[in-house]
Amino acid sequence: MKKPNIEIAGLELTLSVFRASAKRAGGASLLATAALAWIEWLEKPEFTSIGEQLIQAVRRSAVPAVAKEDEKLELRGWYEWALTACAVLSGDVPTMRLAAGVVKGARVGSKQDPAYGSVAGIIKARLLGNAKDEQKQLEVFTQCRGDGSHPLPSRELLTAFVNRDYVKLDQAVTRGAKKHWTDSYLARGARNPVILEDSPRRLVIDVWQKDANYKWPYPEAVFAKLAIMDGATITHDDFWFPLALVRAMADSAGKEPASNRSNAQPKIGKARKKATPARRSKVRRSK
């Protein structure tokens, strides 16, 4: 059965707001940059400028003054997770190492967000080749719940990653990415749903209406990229999780082999005009 063409509404507004947020330093700006990577990909699926944007965000924030400011607010773990997420998504190994040098990781009972900090600690340990510290940070994570304000990878995903079980990791990545098609993520039945039209021929997605902290499954993308760097095969590829973006590395930016390009998702275009839930039935079909 032929998949419907995907059309995007709200892209220009989303780009404008997230580009402004990404220009600052600190945890909140870093998370905006992680979201912006996917938003920019929707606008133009080329990695060169996206990777550079992520690299610059890490360089702005990987300094003692920024780390101390977030630590005063008891957000050190959150900041470290955001920093390492952007560093890995950049596909630039020196940037990943720069971020790893800032990370303290987490311990049980810490006031500094042990759930977020332990995920950053796992990334740091992997980048430094310290398997024992990966296990230690995973143990901390399994005893935490997180505050739910921002997404984290699942326990199953992290366990598979630390154990180098990349078949289970691939399955966990797929499950995490597919959640973005569920009603709760798409705000179905809400006043401002993400899906404006869903027909056999046409799917209109308003990216502005998607929760700002859950624009795309970047936690899955971060660990998928690290696993790919270790030789793993990641199979999932769709609108929310474009595999070509996840696989891209800084040294191959703009030179992605044809075999690496996303080919699983239908053609994507911009909606002709901003559609709203009130006009949902009046959105014109593409000819």
VOGURO-374639 format. One record per residue (C-alpha): residue number from 1; residue in three letters; x, y, z. Coordinates in steps of 0.05 Angstrom, whole numbers. Layout:
N
  resi  resn      c1      c2      c3
   NUM   ala       X       Y       Z
...
//
This chain:
287
  resi  resn      c1      c2      c3
     1   met       0       0       0
     2   lys      27      68     -20
     3   lys      44     114      38
     4   pro      14     184      39
     5   asn      57     244      22
     6   ile      77     282      84
     7   glu      68     357      85
     8   ile      95     401     140
     9   ala      59     460     172
    10   gly      88     508     223
    11   leu     160     498     200
    12   glu     181     570     191
    13   leu     155     591     260
    14   thr     188     530     293
    15   leu     254     546     259
    16   ser     252     619     280
    17   val     237     604     353
    18   phe     287     548     361
    19   arg     343     584     324
    20   ala     336     642     373
    21   ser     337     595     433
    22   ala     397     558     407
    23   lys     441     620     405
    24   arg     450     622     480
    25   ala     491     577     527
    26   gly     470     528     580
    27   gly     426     467     586
    28   ala     362     498     559
    29   ser     397     525     497
    30   leu     432     459     485
    31   leu     367     421     486
    32   ala     337     472     438
    33   thr     397     459     393
    34   ala     386     383     397
    35   ala     314     394     374
    36   leu     336     444     321
    37   ala     381     393     288
    38   trp     319     354     266
    39   ile     279     416     249
    40   glu     335     441     204
    41   trp     337     373     172
    42   leu     264     380     153
    43   glu     280     447     121
    44   lys     341     421      84
    45   pro     368     350      93
    46   glu     442     367      90
    47   phe     486     355     151
    48   thr     543     405     141
    49   ser     509     466     173
    50   ile     471     424     223
    51   gly     535     392     248
    52   glu     570     459     254
    53   gln     511     488     292
    54   leu     516     431     343
    55   ile     592     439     348
    56   gln     586     513     363
    57   ala     532     501     415
    58   val     577     453     452
    59   arg     636     501     449
    60   arg     594     558     478
    61   ser     569     515     536
    62   ala     629     471     552
    63   val     661     524     596
    64   pro     666     527     673
    65   ala     623     589     680
    66   val     563     557     645
    67   ala     571     491     682
    68   lys     574     527     749
    69   glu     512     568     734
    70   asp     470     506     720
    71   glu     501     472     780
    72   lys     477     529     825
    73   leu     407     515     800
    74   glu     416     441     815
    75   leu     413     426     741
    76   arg     484     401     731
    77   gly     462     331     708
    78   trp     411     360     661
    79   tyr     464     406     632
    80   glu     513     348     623
    81   trp     461     306     587
    82   ala     444     363     540
    83   leu     518     378     527
    84   thr     536     306     511
    85   ala     473     296     469
    86   cys     492     355     424
    87   ala     564     333     421
    88   val     546     263     397
    89   leu     494     288     348
    90   ser     547     334     318
    91   gly     584     273     293
    92   asp     649     307     309
    93   val     695     265     353
    94   pro     737     324     381
    95   thr     672     358     402
    96   met     649     293     436
    97   arg     715     291     474
    98   leu     708     364     494
    99   ala     640     350     524
   100   ala     664     287     559
   101   gly     718     329     593
   102   val     664     370     627
   103   val     621     313     651
   104   lys     624     291     724
   105   gly     571     236     718
   106   ala     525     219     776
   107   arg     520     181     841
   108   val     460     155     880
   109   gly     433     207     928
   110   ser     462     266     890
   111   lys     422     331     888
   112   gln     447     343     818
   113   asp     396     304     777
   114   pro     427     234     779
   115   ala     382     208     724
   116   tyr     406     258     673
   117   gly     477     259     699
   118   ser     483     183     696
   119   val     463     182     622
   120   ala     517     234     609
   121   gly     564     191     650
   122   ile     550     131     606
   123   ile     566     172     544
   124   lys     631     198     576
   125   ala     653     128     595
   126   arg     640     102     525
   127   leu     679     159     493
   128   leu     737     146     541
   129   gly     734      71     531
   130   asn     718      57     604
   131   ala     669      -2     606
   132   lys     670      -7     682
   133   asp     646      65     689
   134   glu     592      52     638
   135   gln     565      -3     683
   136   lys     571      40     746
   137   gln     532      97     714
   138   leu     480      48     688
   139   glu     470      23     760
   140   val     458      95     782
   141   phe     407     105     726
   142   thr     368      42     744
   143   gln     357      71     814
   144   cys     330     137     787
   145   arg     264     158     757
   146   gly     280     225     727
   147   asp     234     284     735
   148   gly     198     273     669
   149   ser     210     344     645
   150   his     255     322     588
   151   pro     262     256     551
   152   leu     313     204     569
   153   pro     330     138     536
   154   ser     294      77     565
   155   arg     327      30     615
   156   glu     323     -25     563
   157   leu     360      17     512
   158   leu     415      37     560
   159   thr     424     -34     585
   160   ala     430     -60     514
   161   phe     480      -4     498
   162   val     525     -16     558
   163   asn     523     -91     545
   164   arg     539     -81     471
   165   asp     477    -120     453
   166   tyr     463     -82     390
   167   val     405    -126     366
   168   lys     366    -107     429
   169   leu     390     -36     423
   170   asp     362     -31     353
   171   gln     296     -58     378
   172   ala     295      -7     435
   173   val     311      50     387
   174   thr     253      28     343
   175   arg     204      25     401
   176   gly     226      94     426
   177   ala     220     126     358
   178   lys     152      95     343
   179   lys     124     126     407
   180   his     124     192     369
   181   trp      67     166     326
   182   thr      23     151     387
   183   asp     -37     194     408
   184   ser      -3     223     469
   185   tyr      56     249     429
   186   leu      12     276     373
   187   ala     -40     307     420
   188   arg     -97     272     385
   189   gly    -163     298     411
   190   ala    -131     361     439
   191   arg    -148     431     418
   192   asn     -83     438     378
   193   pro     -65     369     350
   194   val      -1     355     313
   195   ile     -35     318     257
   196   leu     -79     366     217
   197   glu     -99     317     163
   198   asp     -91     242     158
   199   ser    -116     211      93
   200   pro     -91     156      47
   201   arg     -60     208       2
   202   arg     -39     263      49
   203   leu     -11     270     119
   204   val      -4     341     145
   205   ile      40     349     207
   206   asp      44     414     246
   207   val     113     412     277
   208   trp     100     475     317
   209   gln      46     439     357
   210   lys      92     382     376
   211   asp     116     387     449
   212   ala     178     431     450
   213   asn     217     380     492
   214   tyr     195     321     449
   215   lys     203     346     378
   216   trp     239     282     357
   217   pro     270     221     390
   218   tyr     338     251     400
   219   pro     356     208     461
   220   glu     349     146     416
   221   ala     388     182     362
   222   val     446     197     409
   223   phe     456     125     429
   224   ala     441      99     360
   225   lys     498     143     333
   226   leu     546     119     386
   227   ala     528      47     371
   228   ile     537      59     296
   229   met     606      86     311
   230   asp     620      19     345
   231   gly     596     -20     284
   232   ala     523     -30     301
   233   thr     467     -32     249
   234   ile     407      12     263
   235   thr     346      -4     220
   236   his     291      45     238
   237   asp     280     103     191
   238   asp     219     149     188
   239   phe     196     221     192
   240   trp     211     230     266
   241   phe     276     189     263
   242   pro     312     203     196
   243   leu     367     152     195
   244   ala     411     193     148
   245   leu     413     248     201
   246   val     428     199     256
   247   arg     485     166     217
   248   ala     518     230     191
   249   met     588     245     217
   250   ala     625     311     213
   251   asp     680     284     169
   252   ser     629     261     118
   253   ala     582     320     123
   254   gly     551     334      56
   255   lys     582     271      28
   256   glu     533     219      53
   257   pro     536     156      10
   258   ala     473     139     -27
   259   ser     468      75      14
   260   asn     463     117      78
   261   arg     408     163      55
   262   ser     339     156      83
   263   asn     293     120      34
   264   ala     241      91      80
   265   gln     197     151      88
   266   pro     150     182      37
   267   lys     162     246       0
   268   ile     161     306      46
   269   gly     138     375      26
   270   lys     116     440      60
   271   ala      42     451      70
   272   arg      17     504      22
   273   lys      -8     546      79
   274   lys     -11     542     154
   275   ala     -67     494     170
   276   thr    -103     498     237
   277   pro    -147     448     272
   278   ala    -208     492     259
   279   arg    -195     487     184
   280   arg    -175     415     184
   281   ser    -230     392     137
   282   lys    -214     449      89
   283   val    -141     434      77
   284   arg    -133     426       2
   285   arg    -106     361     -24
   286   ser     -44     361     -66
   287   lys     -59     350    -139
//
